[in-house]
Every structure is written in structure tokens, then in C-alpha cells.
């Protein structure tokens, strides 16, 4: 996870090595997700939502995927 200003982002690498950036805020209550190495999922500690490494919902109560993040270069 990285922090840019007041925002937190996940930056997962897929199987072919491509990086993507996602918001680290759960789409249900807005808590910061944490990565579970054993399950390879992002998990919300507040209500138990789970997301795969692409941000798709794997377990509710969240119904929306993690939002894409746009990481502009710093000046």
C-alpha cells in the first residue's frame, strides 16, 4: 500500500508483471483494506469484505469493486 497525500492506494502486480493502482478504501464503509498473503485478497477489517487483486468483490457486504486510482507523478 502507498500513500499519496491524504489518499491510500494498493498497487498490485498481476501475473504478467503489470502494475495497477486501486483505492485502498473499502467501497462499503470506507475503511482501509489490508492484504491477506495467505488468501491473496484485500480484506476490510471493519465488516469483512474481501476483494481480489484486481479489486473485484469476492465477499460482501461490499457490492462495488475497489475504485481505480490515478497516480499522477509528483513535481
PDB file as gemmi writes it, atoms N, CA and C in Angstrom:
CRYST1    1.000    1.000    1.000  90.00  90.00  90.00 P 1                      
ATOM      1  N   UNK A   1       0.853  -1.162   0.000  1.00  0.00           N  
ATOM      2  CA  UNK A   1       0.000   0.000   0.000  1.00  0.00           C  
ATOM      3  C   UNK A   1       0.905   1.233   0.000  1.00  0.00           C  
ATOM      4  N   UNK A   2       0.474   2.245  -0.728  1.00  0.00           N  
ATOM      5  CA  UNK A   2       1.204   3.514  -0.745  1.00  0.00           C  
ATOM      6  C   UNK A   2       0.260   4.641  -0.366  1.00  0.00           C  
ATOM      7  N   UNK A   3       0.843   5.723   0.066  1.00  0.00           N  
ATOM      8  CA  UNK A   3       0.054   6.898   0.422  1.00  0.00           C  
ATOM      9  C   UNK A   3       0.508   8.059  -0.448  1.00  0.00           C  
ATOM     10  N   UNK A   4      -0.463   8.739  -1.050  1.00  0.00           N  
ATOM     11  CA  UNK A   4      -0.213   9.945  -1.845  1.00  0.00           C  
ATOM     12  C   UNK A   4      -1.058  11.046  -1.253  1.00  0.00           C  
ATOM     13  N   UNK A   5      -0.453  11.950  -0.511  1.00  0.00           N  
ATOM     14  CA  UNK A   5      -1.214  12.980   0.174  1.00  0.00           C  
ATOM     15  C   UNK A   5      -2.088  12.325   1.229  1.00  0.00           C  
ATOM     16  N   UNK A   6      -3.381  12.590   1.189  1.00  0.00           N  
ATOM     17  CA  UNK A   6      -4.313  12.012   2.153  1.00  0.00           C  
ATOM     18  C   UNK A   6      -4.925  10.711   1.664  1.00  0.00           C  
ATOM     19  N   UNK A   7      -4.543  10.256   0.487  1.00  0.00           N  
ATOM     20  CA  UNK A   7      -5.158   9.061  -0.095  1.00  0.00           C  
ATOM     21  C   UNK A   7      -4.234   7.851  -0.008  1.00  0.00           C  
ATOM     22  N   UNK A   8      -4.845   6.691   0.212  1.00  0.00           N  
ATOM     23  CA  UNK A   8      -4.123   5.428   0.271  1.00  0.00           C  
ATOM     24  C   UNK A   8      -4.486   4.601  -0.955  1.00  0.00           C  
ATOM     25  N   UNK A   9      -3.495   3.918  -1.512  1.00  0.00           N  
ATOM     26  CA  UNK A   9      -3.706   3.120  -2.712  1.00  0.00           C  
ATOM     27  C   UNK A   9      -3.041   1.761  -2.571  1.00  0.00           C  
ATOM     28  N   UNK A  10      -3.628   0.768  -3.236  1.00  0.00           N  
ATOM     29  CA  UNK A  10      -2.981  -0.521  -3.394  1.00  0.00           C  
ATOM     30  C   UNK A  10      -2.352  -0.493  -4.785  1.00  0.00           C  
ATOM     31  N   UNK A  11      -1.230  -1.143  -4.933  1.00  0.00           N  
ATOM     32  CA  UNK A  11      -0.579  -1.191  -6.251  1.00  0.00           C  
ATOM     33  C   UNK A  11      -0.187  -2.643  -6.524  1.00  0.00           C  
ATOM     34  N   UNK A  12      -1.185  -3.473  -6.879  1.00  0.00           N  
ATOM     35  CA  UNK A  12      -0.897  -4.884  -7.131  1.00  0.00           C  
ATOM     36  C   UNK A  12      -0.237  -5.109  -8.485  1.00  0.00           C  
ATOM     37  N   UNK A  13       0.534  -6.182  -8.575  1.00  0.00           N  
ATOM     38  CA  UNK A  13       1.166  -6.600  -9.825  1.00  0.00           C  
ATOM     39  C   UNK A  13       0.468  -7.887 -10.254  1.00  0.00           C  
ATOM     40  N   UNK A  14      -0.022  -7.927 -11.509  1.00  0.00           N  
ATOM     41  CA  UNK A  14      -0.699  -9.140 -11.949  1.00  0.00           C  
ATOM     42  C   UNK A  14       0.326 -10.185 -12.387  1.00  0.00           C  
ATOM     43  N   UNK A  15      -0.154 -11.329 -12.864  1.00  0.00           N  
ATOM     44  CA  UNK A  15       0.738 -12.446 -13.189  1.00  0.00           C  
ATOM     45  C   UNK A  15       1.748 -12.138 -14.277  1.00  0.00           C  
ATOM     46  N   UNK A  16       1.429 -11.207 -15.182  1.00  0.00           N  
ATOM     47  CA  UNK A  16       2.395 -10.872 -16.236  1.00  0.00           C  
ATOM     48  C   UNK A  16       3.279  -9.688 -15.853  1.00  0.00           C  
ATOM     49  N   UNK A  17       3.164  -9.213 -14.593  1.00  0.00           N  
ATOM     50  CA  UNK A  17       4.046  -8.164 -14.089  1.00  0.00           C  
ATOM     51  C   UNK A  17       3.518  -6.750 -14.226  1.00  0.00           C  
ATOM     52  N   UNK A  18       2.309  -6.588 -14.766  1.00  0.00           N  
ATOM     53  CA  UNK A  18       1.741  -5.260 -14.949  1.00  0.00           C  
ATOM     54  C   UNK A  18       1.239  -4.714 -13.614  1.00  0.00           C  
ATOM     55  N   UNK A  19       1.609  -3.462 -13.312  1.00  0.00           N  
ATOM     56  CA  UNK A  19       1.133  -2.800 -12.101  1.00  0.00           C  
ATOM     57  C   UNK A  19      -0.172  -2.075 -12.383  1.00  0.00           C  
ATOM     58  N   UNK A  20      -1.057  -2.070 -11.396  1.00  0.00           N  
ATOM     59  CA  UNK A  20      -2.268  -1.264 -11.474  1.00  0.00           C  
ATOM     60  C   UNK A  20      -2.436  -0.580 -10.133  1.00  0.00           C  
ATOM     61  N   UNK A  21      -3.211   0.479 -10.103  1.00  0.00           N  
ATOM     62  CA  UNK A  21      -3.419   1.222  -8.857  1.00  0.00           C  
ATOM     63  C   UNK A  21      -4.902   1.244  -8.529  1.00  0.00           C  
ATOM     64  N   UNK A  22      -5.214   0.899  -7.279  1.00  0.00           N  
ATOM     65  CA  UNK A  22      -6.583   0.881  -6.805  1.00  0.00           C  
ATOM     66  C   UNK A  22      -6.667   1.664  -5.510  1.00  0.00           C  
ATOM     67  N   UNK A  23      -7.823   2.224  -5.243  1.00  0.00           N  
ATOM     68  CA  UNK A  23      -8.045   2.858  -3.958  1.00  0.00           C  
ATOM     69  C   UNK A  23      -7.967   1.787  -2.877  1.00  0.00           C  
ATOM     70  N   UNK A  24      -7.378   2.100  -1.744  1.00  0.00           N  
ATOM     71  CA  UNK A  24      -7.294   1.161  -0.624  1.00  0.00           C  
ATOM     72  C   UNK A  24      -8.474   1.324   0.324  1.00  0.00           C  
ATOM     73  N   UNK A  25      -9.482   2.100  -0.063  1.00  0.00           N  
ATOM     74  CA  UNK A  25     -10.677   2.302   0.755  1.00  0.00           C  
ATOM     75  C   UNK A  25     -11.757   1.314   0.323  1.00  0.00           C  
ATOM     76  N   UNK A  26     -12.269   0.562   1.297  1.00  0.00           N  
ATOM     77  CA  UNK A  26     -13.368  -0.363   1.027  1.00  0.00           C  
ATOM     78  C   UNK A  26     -14.562   0.437   0.501  1.00  0.00           C  
ATOM     79  N   UNK A  27     -15.261  -0.126  -0.456  1.00  0.00           N  
ATOM     80  CA  UNK A  27     -16.420   0.562  -1.035  1.00  0.00           C  
ATOM     81  C   UNK A  27     -17.672   0.402  -0.185  1.00  0.00           C  
ATOM     82  N   UNK A  28     -17.591  -0.330   0.910  1.00  0.00           N  
ATOM     83  CA  UNK A  28     -18.746  -0.447   1.815  1.00  0.00           C  
ATOM     84  C   UNK A  28     -18.669   0.616   2.902  1.00  0.00           C  
ATOM     85  N   UNK A  29     -17.812   0.490   3.929  1.00  0.00           N  
ATOM     86  CA  UNK A  29     -17.788   1.538   4.951  1.00  0.00           C  
ATOM     87  C   UNK A  29     -16.672   2.557   4.763  1.00  0.00           C  
ATOM     88  N   UNK A  30     -15.723   2.289   3.881  1.00  0.00           N  
ATOM     89  CA  UNK A  30     -14.641   3.244   3.655  1.00  0.00           C  
ATOM     90  C   UNK A  30     -13.400   3.003   4.489  1.00  0.00           C  
ATOM     91  N   UNK A  31     -13.320   1.876   5.179  1.00  0.00           N  
ATOM     92  CA  UNK A  31     -12.118   1.554   5.957  1.00  0.00           C  
ATOM     93  C   UNK A  31     -10.977   1.170   5.011  1.00  0.00           C  
ATOM     94  N   UNK A  32      -9.741   1.261   5.495  1.00  0.00           N  
ATOM     95  CA  UNK A  32      -8.593   0.849   4.697  1.00  0.00           C  
ATOM     96  C   UNK A  32      -8.489  -0.669   4.657  1.00  0.00           C  
ATOM     97  N   UNK A  33      -8.360  -1.217   3.455  1.00  0.00           N  
ATOM     98  CA  UNK A  33      -8.206  -2.661   3.308  1.00  0.00           C  
ATOM     99  C   UNK A  33      -6.775  -3.072   3.628  1.00  0.00           C  
ATOM    100  N   UNK A  34      -6.598  -4.330   3.959  1.00  0.00           N  
ATOM    101  CA  UNK A  34      -5.278  -4.908   4.245  1.00  0.00           C  
ATOM    102  C   UNK A  34      -5.119  -6.148   3.393  1.00  0.00           C  
ATOM    103  N   UNK A  35      -3.879  -6.431   2.970  1.00  0.00           N  
ATOM    104  CA  UNK A  35      -3.650  -7.601   2.124  1.00  0.00           C  
ATOM    105  C   UNK A  35      -3.477  -8.849   2.971  1.00  0.00           C  
ATOM    106  N   UNK A  36      -4.166  -9.917   2.594  1.00  0.00           N  
ATOM    107  CA  UNK A  36      -4.040 -11.219   3.231  1.00  0.00           C  
ATOM    108  C   UNK A  36      -3.172 -12.068   2.321  1.00  0.00           C  
ATOM    109  N   UNK A  37      -1.912 -12.295   2.722  1.00  0.00           N  
ATOM    110  CA  UNK A  37      -0.975 -13.063   1.902  1.00  0.00           C  
ATOM    111  C   UNK A  37      -1.435 -14.494   1.669  1.00  0.00           C  
ATOM    112  N   UNK A  38      -2.032 -15.105   2.675  1.00  0.00           N  
ATOM    113  CA  UNK A  38      -2.467 -16.496   2.570  1.00  0.00           C  
ATOM    114  C   UNK A  38      -3.561 -16.665   1.526  1.00  0.00           C  
ATOM    115  N   UNK A  39      -4.532 -15.762   1.524  1.00  0.00           N  
ATOM    116  CA  UNK A  39      -5.669 -15.841   0.602  1.00  0.00           C  
ATOM    117  C   UNK A  39      -5.454 -15.041  -0.681  1.00  0.00           C  
ATOM    118  N   UNK A  40      -4.407 -14.206  -0.718  1.00  0.00           N  
ATOM    119  CA  UNK A  40      -4.151 -13.295  -1.847  1.00  0.00           C  
ATOM    120  C   UNK A  40      -5.358 -12.413  -2.137  1.00  0.00           C  
ATOM    121  N   UNK A  41      -5.914 -11.837  -1.073  1.00  0.00           N  
ATOM    122  CA  UNK A  41      -7.067 -10.939  -1.205  1.00  0.00           C  
ATOM    123  C   UNK A  41      -6.838  -9.694  -0.358  1.00  0.00           C  
ATOM    124  N   UNK A  42      -7.515  -8.616  -0.752  1.00  0.00           N  
ATOM    125  CA  UNK A  42      -7.572  -7.404   0.054  1.00  0.00           C  
ATOM    126  C   UNK A  42      -8.782  -7.559   0.946  1.00  0.00           C  
ATOM    127  N   UNK A  43      -8.631  -7.319   2.258  1.00  0.00           N  
ATOM    128  CA  UNK A  43      -9.712  -7.532   3.207  1.00  0.00           C  
ATOM    129  C   UNK A  43      -9.985  -6.273   4.016  1.00  0.00           C  
ATOM    130  N   UNK A  44     -11.268  -6.011   4.255  1.00  0.00           N  
ATOM    131  CA  UNK A  44     -11.674  -4.869   5.061  1.00  0.00           C  
ATOM    132  C   UNK A  44     -11.810  -5.323   6.510  1.00  0.00           C  
ATOM    133  N   UNK A  45     -11.070  -4.687   7.427  1.00  0.00           N  
ATOM    134  CA  UNK A  45     -11.146  -5.094   8.826  1.00  0.00           C  
ATOM    135  C   UNK A  45     -12.440  -4.648   9.522  1.00  0.00           C  
ATOM    136  N   UNK A  46     -13.204  -3.762   8.908  1.00  0.00           N  
ATOM    137  CA  UNK A  46     -14.417  -3.245   9.558  1.00  0.00           C  
ATOM    138  C   UNK A  46     -15.600  -4.210   9.479  1.00  0.00           C  
ATOM    139  N   UNK A  47     -15.879  -4.739   8.283  1.00  0.00           N  
ATOM    140  CA  UNK A  47     -17.051  -5.598   8.124  1.00  0.00           C  
ATOM    141  C   UNK A  47     -16.768  -6.876   7.346  1.00  0.00           C  
ATOM    142  N   UNK A  48     -15.513  -7.129   6.993  1.00  0.00           N  
ATOM    143  CA  UNK A  48     -15.147  -8.408   6.394  1.00  0.00           C  
ATOM    144  C   UNK A  48     -15.258  -8.526   4.891  1.00  0.00           C  
ATOM    145  N   UNK A  49     -15.478  -7.440   4.173  1.00  0.00           N  
ATOM    146  CA  UNK A  49     -15.496  -7.532   2.710  1.00  0.00           C  
ATOM    147  C   UNK A  49     -14.130  -7.995   2.227  1.00  0.00           C  
ATOM    148  N   UNK A  50     -14.136  -8.736   1.114  1.00  0.00           N  
ATOM    149  CA  UNK A  50     -12.883  -9.198   0.502  1.00  0.00           C  
ATOM    150  C   UNK A  50     -12.895  -8.845  -0.979  1.00  0.00           C  
ATOM    151  N   UNK A  51     -11.713  -8.516  -1.482  1.00  0.00           N  
ATOM    152  CA  UNK A  51     -11.538  -8.142  -2.887  1.00  0.00           C  
ATOM    153  C   UNK A  51     -10.355  -8.920  -3.445  1.00  0.00           C  
ATOM    154  N   UNK A  52     -10.443  -9.341  -4.716  1.00  0.00           N  
ATOM    155  CA  UNK A  52      -9.282  -9.999  -5.311  1.00  0.00           C  
ATOM    156  C   UNK A  52      -8.253  -8.948  -5.696  1.00  0.00           C  
ATOM    157  N   UNK A  53      -7.129  -9.373  -6.241  1.00  0.00           N  
ATOM    158  CA  UNK A  53      -6.045  -8.430  -6.532  1.00  0.00           C  
ATOM    159  C   UNK A  53      -6.390  -7.447  -7.643  1.00  0.00           C  
ATOM    160  N   UNK A  54      -7.439  -7.732  -8.430  1.00  0.00           N  
ATOM    161  CA  UNK A  54      -7.869  -6.765  -9.444  1.00  0.00           C  
ATOM    162  C   UNK A  54      -8.901  -5.796  -8.886  1.00  0.00           C  
ATOM    163  N   UNK A  55      -9.319  -5.999  -7.616  1.00  0.00           N  
ATOM    164  CA  UNK A  55     -10.288  -5.110  -6.976  1.00  0.00           C  
ATOM    165  C   UNK A  55     -11.717  -5.607  -6.996  1.00  0.00           C  
ATOM    166  N   UNK A  56     -11.989  -6.730  -7.661  1.00  0.00           N  
ATOM    167  CA  UNK A  56     -13.352  -7.270  -7.726  1.00  0.00           C  
ATOM    168  C   UNK A  56     -13.788  -7.809  -6.370  1.00  0.00           C  
ATOM    169  N   UNK A  57     -15.072  -7.667  -6.072  1.00  0.00           N  
ATOM    170  CA  UNK A  57     -15.624  -8.150  -4.803  1.00  0.00           C  
ATOM    171  C   UNK A  57     -15.625  -9.672  -4.798  1.00  0.00           C  
ATOM    172  N   UNK A  58     -15.090 -10.253  -3.735  1.00  0.00           N  
ATOM    173  CA  UNK A  58     -15.103 -11.705  -3.537  1.00  0.00           C  
ATOM    174  C   UNK A  58     -15.993 -12.101  -2.366  1.00  0.00           C  
ATOM    175  N   UNK A  59     -16.251 -11.152  -1.464  1.00  0.00           N  
ATOM    176  CA  UNK A  59     -17.111 -11.428  -0.305  1.00  0.00           C  
ATOM    177  C   UNK A  59     -17.764 -10.130   0.125  1.00  0.00           C  
ATOM    178  N   UNK A  60     -19.072 -10.185   0.360  1.00  0.00           N  
ATOM    179  CA  UNK A  60     -19.819  -8.997   0.791  1.00  0.00           C  
ATOM    180  C   UNK A  60     -19.542  -8.715   2.264  1.00  0.00           C  
ATOM    181  N   UNK A  61     -19.949  -7.559   2.758  1.00  0.00           N  
ATOM    182  CA  UNK A  61     -21.091  -6.763   2.347  1.00  0.00           C  
ATOM    183  C   UNK A  61     -20.821  -5.766   1.220  1.00  0.00           C  
ATOM    184  N   UNK A  62     -19.576  -5.514   0.839  1.00  0.00           N  
ATOM    185  CA  UNK A  62     -19.323  -4.596  -0.281  1.00  0.00           C  
ATOM    186  C   UNK A  62     -19.970  -5.160  -1.542  1.00  0.00           C  
ATOM    187  N   UNK A  63     -20.530  -4.284  -2.361  1.00  0.00           N  
ATOM    188  CA  UNK A  63     -21.136  -4.711  -3.630  1.00  0.00           C  
ATOM    189  C   UNK A  63     -20.426  -4.090  -4.827  1.00  0.00           C  
ATOM    190  N   UNK A  64     -19.550  -3.127  -4.580  1.00  0.00           N  
ATOM    191  CA  UNK A  64     -18.816  -2.441  -5.645  1.00  0.00           C  
ATOM    192  C   UNK A  64     -17.332  -2.769  -5.528  1.00  0.00           C  
ATOM    193  N   UNK A  65     -16.629  -2.901  -6.648  1.00  0.00           N  
ATOM    194  CA  UNK A  65     -15.187  -3.182  -6.601  1.00  0.00           C  
ATOM    195  C   UNK A  65     -14.403  -1.990  -6.066  1.00  0.00           C  
ATOM    196  N   UNK A  66     -13.153  -2.243  -5.693  1.00  0.00           N  
ATOM    197  CA  UNK A  66     -12.266  -1.142  -5.318  1.00  0.00           C  
ATOM    198  C   UNK A  66     -12.131  -0.212  -6.518  1.00  0.00           C  
ATOM    199  N   UNK A  67     -12.103   1.066  -6.264  1.00  0.00           N  
ATOM    200  CA  UNK A  67     -12.062   2.051  -7.347  1.00  0.00           C  
ATOM    201  C   UNK A  67     -10.644   2.198  -7.908  1.00  0.00           C  
ATOM    202  N   UNK A  68     -10.533   2.412  -9.221  1.00  0.00           N  
ATOM    203  CA  UNK A  68      -9.215   2.681  -9.796  1.00  0.00           C  
ATOM    204  C   UNK A  68      -8.628   3.961  -9.221  1.00  0.00           C  
ATOM    205  N   UNK A  69      -7.339   3.988  -9.049  1.00  0.00           N  
ATOM    206  CA  UNK A  69      -6.655   5.184  -8.557  1.00  0.00           C  
ATOM    207  C   UNK A  69      -5.807   5.741  -9.683  1.00  0.00           C  
ATOM    208  N   UNK A  70      -5.714   7.032  -9.734  1.00  0.00           N  
ATOM    209  CA  UNK A  70      -4.906   7.696 -10.753  1.00  0.00           C  
ATOM    210  C   UNK A  70      -3.730   8.352 -10.040  1.00  0.00           C  
ATOM    211  N   UNK A  71      -2.579   7.784 -10.236  1.00  0.00           N  
ATOM    212  CA  UNK A  71      -1.376   8.266  -9.555  1.00  0.00           C  
ATOM    213  C   UNK A  71      -0.602   9.188 -10.479  1.00  0.00           C  
ATOM    214  N   UNK A  72      -0.807  10.467 -10.300  1.00  0.00           N  
ATOM    215  CA  UNK A  72      -0.076  11.453 -11.098  1.00  0.00           C  
ATOM    216  C   UNK A  72       1.344  11.569 -10.547  1.00  0.00           C  
ATOM    217  N   UNK A  73       2.318  11.789 -11.406  1.00  0.00           N  
ATOM    218  CA  UNK A  73       3.681  11.972 -10.922  1.00  0.00           C  
ATOM    219  C   UNK A  73       3.789  13.208 -10.026  1.00  0.00           C  
ATOM    220  N   UNK A  74       4.673  13.134  -9.058  1.00  0.00           N  
ATOM    221  CA  UNK A  74       4.895  14.299  -8.204  1.00  0.00           C  
ATOM    222  C   UNK A  74       5.850  15.259  -8.876  1.00  0.00           C  
ATOM    223  N   UNK A  75       5.739  16.506  -8.524  1.00  0.00           N  
ATOM    224  CA  UNK A  75       6.598  17.521  -9.143  1.00  0.00           C  
ATOM    225  C   UNK A  75       7.777  17.816  -8.257  1.00  0.00           C  
TER     226      UNK A  75                                                      
END                                                                             
